[in-house]
Amino acid sequence: MINAPKGVEDILFPRASYYEEIEKKAGNFFSLYGYKKIMVPTFEKTELFLRSVGQETDVGKQMYTFKDKGGRSISLRPEGTAGIVRAYVEHKIYAKEKNWKVYYAGPMFRYERPQAGRLREFYQIGVECFGEESPWLDVEIIEMAHDFLKGMGLDNIQVQVNSIGCKKCRYKYIEELKVYLGKYLDVLCSTCRRRFRYNPLRILDCKSATCRAVLEKAPRIQDFTCSSCQEHFDKVTGGLCRLKIAHTINPYLVRGLDYYTRTIFEIISSYLGSQDAVCAGGRYDNLVEQLGGPPTPATGFAIGVERLLFSLEKAGVDLSKPAPQGVFMATIGEKSVEEAIQVASIIRSQGIAVKINLTNKGLSSQLKQANRENFSWVLIIGEGEIRKGKFILKNMHSGMQQEIETEEFEVFSNFLKGDASS
């Protein structure tokens, strides 16, 4: 027997339906803010990710990279933003739309140690917005992520925000941070000693008790941000207060990707342990230009679907309850099955889901099945109904039933469609 590789999993029913439901709800919610769906390739040229996430970052080192048959270096996407920025530049969206808002959903790939809520193939849902530098966009992005997670039933979330400044002020801070940390290299963990060489900011995010103790007296980036960056961040935190979104300014909050600037944020769940971020994002005002486009401000976030599902399950949110179905056709006798197939064709043509009973079960058993599978309506078709040309339509929620003629199905399907989607 051949088993699945380590770090990936088969997503079987009903869990697969949870992924679909989350994506559907996310798309509907994000559309309220003007976001449209985009689909980009699962793999890209390796150069794209090395120039965006950074070759020496943890993400850069965790990429699945291989040579294709043409000898080109290809990588499975480790995150969603780089591919969308590439599409923005390649299709010259900047020349067509001043503000471009998109959302995406799909698998990402990183070679890391598998654990709860963290796999080597994992799913993300995210949004990206290009062309707007206003701090109020940062506020709206955080609000959108916060309210979506709340709407999914995740009540125990906390919003953490920070500003890592722009290129100029961040450079000064990094130099001072390196001077300070250089005195403690011998006590830092091996990971942080490596980070010291390529991205000392990532040391701020270390969970090691020893490294945390060293960081207590480290310089803070708030003491180095320029007036423009500080004004931007003050408006972000002020906007969150105005919206009554509780948040904490975390001076140690950084992101594991090189492209971030100014506002960054995480939304954490207490159900996830040390790796507690269920959503993370921020502003990346230099990445479009870095990948060959014009200077373009941008911001976005990504939600880890596995982490969200894990948190919802721990919170006791019932994900197993099936969505309301359309019509269950209870058939009595062979002739009724033939009739049901024709009627089902009419109803399905109106966009209504139909399930036909093809067994010889009694009516009582069929009604129990329809109730168990959460069908909204049962259409009862027997030989007597066929002779009369009238069928019995039963509402499984109210118990009310009525007779309906064949000629009425096409018109009545409009009502069924509205009920089934409610």
Backbone hydrogen bonds, N-H to C=O, Kabsch-Sander energy under -0.5 kcal/mol:
donor,donor_aa,acceptor,acceptor_aa,energy
3,N,1,M,-0.6
8,V,5,P,-1.4
12,L,10,D,-0.9
15,R,12,L,-0.5
16,A,12,L,-2.1
17,S,14,P,-0.9
18,Y,14,P,-1.0
18,Y,15,R,-0.8
19,Y,15,R,-1.4
20,E,16,A,-1.7
21,E,17,S,-2.4
22,I,18,Y,-2.6
23,E,19,Y,-2.4
24,K,20,E,-2.5
25,K,21,E,-2.6
26,A,22,I,-2.6
27,G,23,E,-2.7
28,N,24,K,-2.3
29,F,25,K,-2.4
30,F,26,A,-3.3
31,S,27,G,-1.7
32,L,28,N,-0.6
32,L,29,F,-1.2
33,Y,30,F,-1.5
34,G,31,S,-1.4
35,Y,30,F,-1.7
36,K,101,K,-1.8
38,I,103,Y,-2.3
44,E,75,S,-2.3
46,T,73,S,-2.1
48,L,45,K,-1.4
49,F,45,K,-0.8
50,L,46,T,-2.2
51,R,47,E,-2.2
52,S,48,L,-0.8
53,V,49,F,-1.7
54,G,49,F,-1.2
55,Q,50,L,-0.6
57,T,54,G,-0.9
59,V,256,G,-0.6
61,K,57,T,-1.9
62,Q,58,D,-0.8
62,Q,59,V,-0.8
63,M,60,G,-0.7
65,T,63,M,-0.9
66,F,74,I,-2.9
68,D,72,R,-2.3
71,G,68,D,-2.2
74,I,66,F,-3.3
74,I,72,R,-0.6
75,S,44,E,-2.7
76,L,64,Y,-2.3
77,R,42,T,-2.9
84,I,80,G,-1.3
85,V,81,T,-2.5
86,R,82,A,-2.5
87,A,83,G,-2.0
88,Y,84,I,-2.3
89,V,85,V,-2.3
90,E,86,R,-3.1
91,H,87,A,-2.3
92,K,89,V,-1.2
93,I,88,Y,-2.0
94,Y,88,Y,-0.6
95,A,92,K,-1.4
96,K,93,I,-1.9
97,E,93,I,-2.9
100,W,98,K,-0.5
100,W,130,F,-1.7
101,K,99,N,-0.6
102,V,100,W,-0.5
102,V,128,E,-2.5
103,Y,36,K,-2.2
104,Y,126,G,-2.4
106,G,124,Q,-2.0
108,M,122,F,-3.5
109,F,77,R,-2.3
110,R,120,R,-1.9
111,Y,62,Q,-3.4
112,E,110,R,-1.4
115,Q,118,R,-2.5
118,R,115,Q,-2.7
120,R,7,G,-2.6
121,E,7,G,-1.4
122,F,108,M,-2.2
122,F,120,R,-0.5
124,Q,106,G,-2.5
125,I,303,I,-1.9
126,G,104,Y,-2.0
127,V,301,F,-2.0
128,E,102,V,-2.6
129,C,299,T,-2.7
130,F,100,W,-2.4
131,G,297,P,-3.0
137,L,134,S,-1.3
138,D,134,S,-0.8
139,V,135,P,-1.8
140,E,136,W,-2.2
141,I,137,L,-2.8
142,I,138,D,-2.3
143,E,139,V,-2.7
144,M,140,E,-2.6
145,A,141,I,-2.2
146,H,142,I,-2.7
147,D,143,E,-3.1
148,F,144,M,-2.0
149,L,145,A,-2.2
150,K,146,H,-2.2
151,G,147,D,-2.5
152,M,148,F,-1.5
153,G,150,K,-1.5
154,L,149,L,-2.2
155,D,153,G,-1.0
158,Q,268,I,-1.8
159,V,246,A,-0.6
160,Q,158,Q,-0.5
160,Q,266,E,-3.0
161,V,248,T,-2.6
162,N,264,I,-2.1
164,I,262,R,-2.4
170,R,166,C,-2.3
171,Y,167,K,-1.7
172,K,168,K,-1.4
173,Y,169,C,-1.7
174,I,170,R,-2.7
175,E,171,Y,-2.0
176,E,172,K,-1.8
177,L,173,Y,-2.8
178,K,174,I,-2.5
179,V,175,E,-1.7
180,Y,176,E,-2.1
181,L,177,L,-3.1
182,G,178,K,-2.2
183,K,179,V,-0.5
183,K,180,Y,-1.3
184,Y,181,L,-2.1
185,L,182,G,-0.7
187,V,184,Y,-1.7
188,L,184,Y,-1.2
193,R,189,C,-2.1
194,R,190,S,-1.7
195,R,191,T,-2.4
196,F,192,C,-2.0
197,R,193,R,-0.6
197,R,194,R,-0.9
198,Y,194,R,-1.0
199,N,195,R,-3.0
202,R,199,N,-1.7
203,I,200,P,-1.4
204,L,200,P,-0.5
204,L,201,L,-1.5
205,D,202,R,-1.2
206,C,203,I,-1.8
212,R,208,S,-2.6
213,A,209,A,-1.9
214,V,210,T,-1.7
215,L,211,C,-2.0
216,E,212,R,-0.8
216,E,213,A,-0.6
217,K,214,V,-0.9
218,A,215,L,-1.5
223,D,220,R,-1.5
224,F,221,I,-2.1
225,T,221,I,-1.3
230,Q,226,C,-2.4
231,E,227,S,-2.4
232,H,228,S,-2.1
233,F,229,C,-2.5
234,D,230,Q,-2.5
235,K,231,E,-1.8
236,V,232,H,-1.6
237,T,233,F,-2.5
238,G,234,D,-2.2
239,G,235,K,-2.4
240,L,236,V,-2.1
241,C,237,T,-2.0
242,R,238,G,-2.2
243,L,239,G,-1.8
244,K,241,C,-1.3
245,I,240,L,-2.8
246,A,244,K,-0.8
248,T,159,V,-2.3
250,N,161,V,-2.4
250,N,248,T,-0.8
253,L,250,N,-1.8
258,D,53,V,-1.3
260,Y,257,L,-0.8
261,T,283,R,-3.4
262,R,165,G,-2.9
264,I,162,N,-2.6
265,F,281,G,-2.5
266,E,160,Q,-2.4
267,I,279,C,-2.9
268,I,158,Q,-2.6
268,I,266,E,-0.5
269,S,276,D,-2.7
270,S,156,N,-0.6
272,L,269,S,-1.6
273,G,270,S,-0.6
275,Q,272,L,-0.7
276,D,274,S,-1.5
278,V,267,I,-2.4
278,V,276,D,-0.6
279,C,267,I,-1.4
280,A,302,A,-2.1
281,G,265,F,-2.3
282,G,300,G,-2.4
283,R,261,T,-0.6
283,R,263,T,-2.9
284,Y,298,A,-2.7
287,L,284,Y,-0.7
290,Q,286,N,-2.1
291,L,287,L,-1.6
292,G,289,E,-1.7
293,G,288,V,-2.7
296,T,285,D,-0.5
299,T,129,C,-1.9
300,G,282,G,-2.0
301,F,127,V,-1.6
302,A,280,A,-2.6
303,I,125,I,-3.2
304,G,278,V,-1.8
305,V,123,Y,-2.4
305,V,303,I,-0.7
306,E,123,Y,-0.5
308,L,304,G,-2.4
309,L,305,V,-2.9
310,F,306,E,-2.6
311,S,307,R,-2.3
312,L,308,L,-2.6
313,E,309,L,-2.5
314,K,310,F,-2.2
315,A,311,S,-1.9
316,G,313,E,-1.1
317,V,312,L,-2.5
319,L,317,V,-1.0
325,Q,374,N,-2.5
327,V,353,A,-2.8
328,F,377,W,-2.7
329,M,327,V,-0.5
329,M,355,K,-3.3
330,A,328,F,-0.8
330,A,379,L,-1.8
331,T,329,M,-0.7
332,I,381,I,-2.0
337,V,333,G,-0.9
337,V,334,E,-0.6
338,E,334,E,-1.4
339,E,335,K,-2.0
340,A,336,S,-2.6
341,I,337,V,-2.1
342,Q,338,E,-1.2
343,V,339,E,-2.4
344,A,340,A,-3.1
345,S,341,I,-1.4
346,I,342,Q,-1.3
347,I,343,V,-2.2
348,R,344,A,-3.1
349,S,345,S,-1.5
350,Q,347,I,-1.5
351,G,348,R,-2.3
352,I,347,I,-1.2
355,K,327,V,-2.3
357,N,329,M,-2.3
358,L,356,I,-0.6
366,Q,362,G,-1.9
367,L,363,L,-2.4
368,K,364,S,-1.9
369,Q,365,S,-2.1
370,A,366,Q,-2.5
371,N,367,L,-2.1
372,R,368,K,-2.5
373,E,369,Q,-2.3
374,N,371,N,-1.2
375,F,370,A,-2.6
376,S,325,Q,-1.0
376,S,326,G,-0.6
377,W,326,G,-1.8
378,V,394,K,-2.3
379,L,328,F,-2.6
380,I,378,V,-0.6
380,I,392,I,-3.3
381,I,330,A,-3.1
381,I,379,L,-0.6
382,G,380,I,-0.5
383,E,332,I,-0.6
386,I,382,G,-2.2
387,R,383,E,-2.1
388,K,384,G,-1.8
389,G,385,E,-1.6
390,K,385,E,-1.5
391,F,404,I,-3.0
392,I,380,I,-1.6
393,L,391,F,-0.6
393,L,402,Q,-3.2
394,K,378,V,-3.2
394,K,392,I,-0.6
395,N,400,M,-3.3
396,M,376,S,-2.4
396,M,394,K,-0.7
397,H,376,S,-0.5
399,G,395,N,-2.6
402,Q,393,L,-2.0
404,I,391,F,-2.4
406,T,389,G,-1.1
408,E,405,E,-1.6
409,F,406,T,-1.6
412,F,408,E,-3.2
413,S,409,F,-1.9
414,N,411,V,-1.2
415,F,411,V,-0.6
415,F,412,F,-0.5
416,L,412,F,-2.0
417,K,413,S,-2.8
418,G,414,N,-1.6
419,D,415,F,-2.1
420,A,416,L,-3.0
421,S,417,K,-1.3
422,S,419,D,-1.0
